[in-house]
Amino acid sequence: MGRVAVALSCTAEVKRELERMSRSRSGEVRLAERARIVLGCLQGLQNEEVAREVGVRPNTVGLWRRRFAEQGLSGLRDAARSGKPAKYGKDLRDRILTQLELTPPEGRASWDGGSLAKVLAVSDDAVWRVLRREGIQLQRHRSWCVSTDPDFAAKAADVIGLYLNPPEKAMVLSVDEKPPIQALERRRGYVQTSSGKVVQGLQSTYKCHGTVNLFAALEVATGVIRGKTTPTQKRADFQAFMAEVVADEPADREIHVILDNFNTHQKNDEWLAAHPNVTFHFTPTSASWLNQVEIWFGIFQRKTLRNASFSSVDQLVEAIHQFTTAYNQNAAPFVWRKREVKGTQLRNTIVNLCN
């Protein structure tokens, strides 16, 4: 005598969910199929009838009929599988991390997957799997200036305090200069690569028509830039620029100026004595990234200088002034978001970073 099919029943809510699953186009195809099987069983059809309707074997219908009867909707999902045990586990991970602390062989500057695999006598694929799992990218590098300023914390706090909590009614300026900018003339256009892509082309050879220096003062509260181009980058040029910047401000208004430690920014005691409402605040050594005007210089470099061609210094100066004017029309302050600032040191080992 054949096995009697289990009779199924469910609530209206469960049935609606089954109908939704059976029509879903974004979910798993097998879940939709199982939902249709159960819906057929709920109509009182036999396994053979449901199998013909859905396009599966009768024993498949019987399997999901029993699973739904025992576990409900959750029974339609696949049970967790143990899977194939990992061939290389924590032991290989620890060996790789330890090896990364050692000097690479064969005169190499750094390790890569192949050299690690050779030393550890495992496959390249096994090494790369571990590196991906640990988030280690041996092919990528970063470099940065390390500040050794013993007063880093105090100087950084002074600068950041001006960003986050400036004195009432005071003006805060972020000031720096861009080293002599070359007026380079070179051929530009579009070229088609061997793969058929069309990209901007820039001739590698060029003619230099001269250089110009750019001073810039960023008003921290508004994001407005005040710029001035000069033929030279001397202390007298810096003082003349600062005099122009502060000239329109009331003599009793506090003006705080954030500067890096470039030599023209130092030894300006006489100028400061003539402008008692102005105070200079210096970033820690090798930490000019604390100066917000550097962000603007990066924008200027990308939008005006990169891949540009100038037939004269005058044309370069005109481009600088045009960009500054256009930028100020939509200027907005930069927002300081960094929660912690400290002098970075290259001291972490790969083992410490991954544990």
N, C-alpha and C positions, 0 to 999 in steps of 0.2 A: 504494500500500500504506500503511495507517495506521501511525502511530507506535506502537511497542511500549512498553507501560507498564513503568516501572522496577520491578523486584522489590525488595521491602523486607524487612529483617530487623533484629532488635534483641535486646539482652540482656533477661533476665527483669526486671532492675531498671528498665530504661527502660520496659518494657511496663507495669509496675506504676505508674510515674509517669504514663504516658499514661492509664491507667484512672482514676487519681485526678483528673487534670485533666478528663477527660470527665464526671465526676460532680460536679465542684465547683460549688457554688452561690454561693460568695463571690468566685471569680475572674472574669476577663473571659469573657463569653459566647462571643466569637469564638475564644478559646483552647480552650474546651471543644469547640466545633464542629470545630476543626482536629484535636484529639486523636481525636475519633470518626472523622474521615476517615482518619487514619493507621492506627487500629486496624482499620478495615475493609480497608484495603490490606494490612495484615499478615496478614489471614485469607486472602489470595489472591484477593479479589474484584476484578473489573474496575472501571475508573473509572465506567462507567455504572451498575453495580450499587451502588457506594458512594454515588454521587450520589443515586440514588433513595432509599436508606436514610436518608441524612442530610438530604436536602432541599435540595441545592445543584446547580449545573451541573457536568457532567463535566470541563470545563476547569478549574474550581476545584479539583476532586479532583486533577487532574494537577499543578496548581501546588504543592499542599502535599505531594504524593507526592515530587516532585523536590526540594523544599526540605528535607524530612526525610532523603532519601537523601544529600544533599550536606552538611547541617549538623547533623543530629540534632535533639534537642529545642529547641536554641536557634533553629533555623530556623523554628519555628512562631510566633515572635514577630515583630512588625512591625519592619522595619529603620528606623533613625533617619532622619527626614526633615529636610531643610533648612528647610522652611517659608518663609513669606513674609518677605522681609527687612524689618527694622524701619524704619518710615518716619522715626521720630525716635530717634536714638541718643545717643551721649555728648555730641554738640554741644548738643542741647536740654537735657540734664541740666546741663551746665556753665553754660548761659545762665540756667537757672532758679535755680541756686544763687547765681550772681552777682547776679541781680536781687533775690533775697531780702535781700541786704545793703544794698540801696538803700532810700530813703524811699518808702513807698507813695504813690500819686498821689491826687488828688481829696480830700484831707483825711482819708484813711483812717488808722486806727490801726495796721493790720497788713494783710499781703497775704492774698489768698485765691486759689483756682484761677481764678476769672473775671477778676480784675484782672491776674494774671500772664499769662493767655492773651491778653488784650487788648493788653498792652504788647509781648509777644513775637510777636504775630500768628500764633498757633497755636490749635488747638481746646482747649476746656476739658478734653475727655477726654484729650488728649495730656498736658496738664499734670498732671492727677490721676494718670495712669498712672505718670509719673515720680515724683511725690511718694509714691505707695504703694510703689513699688519701693525708694525710698530710706528708707522708714519715717518720713517727715516728716508730722506731723499739725498743719496750720496752725490748725485749729479748736480745738485744745486748748491750755490755758495752765496754768502752775504758778507759784506765788509762794512765796517763803520769805525768812526773815531772813538777812542776810549778816553773819557775825561779822567785825568788824574788830579784834578783840582782838589786840594784838601778842603776847600770851602764850598764844594759842589752843592751840598744840601741847602746851605744858607743862601747862596746866590740864586739857585733854582727857585727856592721859595719866594724870594724877593720878586723875581720876574713873573712867576705864575700868579702871585698875589695881585700884581698890576692887571693881569688878564681877568681874574675872577672877581676881584674886589677893589677896583681902583678908587683913589681918594675922590670924595664928592666934588663935582664940578671941575675936576682936573682933566687935562688932556693926556692921553697915553699914546706915544708914538713908537713904532717899531722901525728902526732905521738901519740901513746897510747900503753898500754899493756893490755893483756887479763889476768885476775886474774888466779891464779894457775889452770891449766887444769889437770883433773884427768885422769890417765891411767886406765880406767875401762875395766876389762875382763868379758865378759858375752856371753852366747850362742846366736848365731844368726842363722837365716834360714828362711824358708818359712812355713806358716801354712795356712790351709784352714778353713775359718769361717763357721758358721752354715748355712749361706746363700749360701755356695759353692764358695765364692770368695777366691782367693789365694792372700795373703798379706805377707809382710815381718814380720817375728816374732823376738822379742827381749825379752830375759828372764829378768824378773824384778829384780832378785837378781844378784849381781855382786861381783867381787873381785877387790879392788883398789890396784894397784902396786906402787902408788906414784903420785906426781904432778910435773908439770913443768910450768914455766912462759914464756909468749911469748911477746916480744917487737916487734912492727911493725912501720915502717915509710913509709908512702905513698907519693911518689913524685907526687904532684898535677898535674903538667904539662904533665906527661907521664902515670900515673897510675901504675908505677912500685913499687913493694913492697920490702922493705928490712927488713928482720926479723932476730930475734936472740932469742934462747931459753936459759933460765937461771934457776938455781935451786931456786933462791929467787927473791924477787921483791923490793929490797932495793934501796935507792937513789944512792948508788955506782954502782949498776947494770944499772940503768938508765943512769948515766953519762958515763959509759963505752960503752954502746950501742950508745949513741949520738956521742961519740968520734969516733967510728968506722964509723958511717954514714957520718960524715963530713970530715973524714981523706983524702978522695980522691979528695976533692974539693979545688980549689985554695984558698989561705989564704985571698985574697982580694975579693972573691965572696960573696955577701950578701946571707945569708941563714935565712929564716924566718920559724920558727917552731910553728905550731898550737898545743896547748895542752889543756887538761881539767885541773881541779883544784885539781887533786889527790896530796896527800902530797909529793910524791917523785918528783913531777914536780916543787915544790916550794923550795925556799932557795938554789938555785944553783948559787948564785952570784959569787963564786970563779971560778966555771967552766966557766961561761959566760965571766968572766974577762980574762980567758985564751984563749977564742975563741971570740974575739971582732967582728968578722964578723957574729956571730949568734945572732938572736933576738928571744926571746920567746913571743908568743902571746897567751893569755889565753881566752878560751870561757867563757861566763857568767856562774855563778854557776847554777847547775842543767840543763845545756843546752849542754851536751857533744854531742848531736845529730848534732850540728853545725860542729863537727869534722869529715871530710870525711872518715878517716880511720875506723870509726865505721861501715861504709857501707861494707868495705872489711871484717871486723871481722864477720859481719852477713853472708857473702858469705862463709867464712871459716868454720863457725859453721855448716852451712847447709851441706856443701859438704865433710867435713873431720871428724867432731866430732859427728854429729847427728847419732844415731843408730850404732856407731862404737864400735869395741872391740879391745883392745890392751893388749898383754900379758906382756908388760914391758914398762917402761918409755922410753927406747931407741927406741922401736917400735913406740911409739907416736911421739917422736922427729923426727924420720925418715919420718913419714907420713906428719908432718908439713912442713919439708924441701921439700919433693917431691911436695906437693901441691903448695907451694910458687914458686918453679921453674917452674912448669907447668903453673901457673897463669901468670907469667911474660912473657911467650912466646907470649901471646896474650893480654898483658895488654893495657888498654886504659883509658884515664882520665875520671873521673866522671864529668858530666856537671851540674853546679848549675842552677836550673830553678826557684827556689822559688822567687816570686816577692816581697813578704812582710814577714818580720820576726819580731815577737814581743813576748814579754813575755805573755804566755797564762794564763788566770785566769778563774776559775770556777765561772763565775758571770752571765752568760746568763740564763734567765728563759725560760721555754718551750713556754710561751705566746709570749715573744719577738722574739724567734727563728722562730715562725710560723706566724708572722705578719709582 
